[in-house]
Structure formats: C-alpha cells, structure tokens
Amino acid sequence: MRRDSHQFYYVYLLASRSRTLYIGVTGNLTCRVWEHRNMRGASFTSRYNINRLVWYEAHTDPAAAIALEKKLKGLVRARKVALIELENPTWLDLSEGWNEPFDCKLTTS
C-alpha cells in the first residue's frame, strides 16, 4: 500500500473463504480492513464472514474512486472474479501481516 503525503482513496474487494464478495471504497484501507475483520460496521460482511482483502486500487480523486466502486458493483460476478484473478490468481489475503492500526477513529460499535 502506498504511504506518502498524498491522500488516496481505495476501491477494494473483500472475499470470504467461500468467495462471497464485497466491494467498498475508503480513504483509509488499513483501518477499513481492520473494521471488517473485527466485525465493525457492515453487517453484510459480518454475517458472511467476508474479511479477506483480495483486490484494491488507489485513486487520488475521490469521485473517480466512487465511480469505479459503482461500476464494479454493476458488473456480473464473472467479471469481478476475472478482475481479482488478473492480479491475485490464488485469492491471497493482501492484508495478511498488516499490523493493527492505532490511528483509526472507529465510529461504529
């Protein structure tokens, strides 16, 4: 993940072990993945244990990130799977080994 002085907005795909997918957008990918892993926030991801980061893309323009999120949500499942497998063919958890973030301001319980 990029770490520099610019603000990035991330479009991301999470998957469960059974490959149920979730698409989201965030300004802090580390914190958002941590929230999903700890079942804070999105009830869909909690219900289906969707907590493995399998794809993400960084943008400097928040409008572009939101537009991509909407576009991806409109794709059929096969296209989403193809996007993941293009860069992550074995569906590895890309956030494996990330440390717990201490700078997150959790707004959900």
C-alpha positions, 0 to 999 in steps of 0.5 A: 500500500502506498504511504506518502503525503498524498491522500488516496482513496481505495476501491477494494474487494473483500472475499470470504473463504467461500468467495462471497464478495464485497466491494467498498471504497475508503480513504483509509484501507488499513483501518477499513480492513481492520473494521471488517475483520473485527466485525465493525460496521457492515453487517453484510460482511459480518454475517458472511464472514467476508474479511479477506482483502483480495483486490484494491486500487488507489485513486487520488480523486475521490469521485473517480474512486466512487465511480469505479466502486459503482461500476464494479458493483454493476458488473456480473460476478464473472467479471469481478472474479476475472478482475481479482484473478488478473492480479491475485490468481490464488485469492491471497489475503493482501492484508495478511501481516498488516499490523493493527492500526492505532490511528483509526477513529472507529465510529461504529460499535 
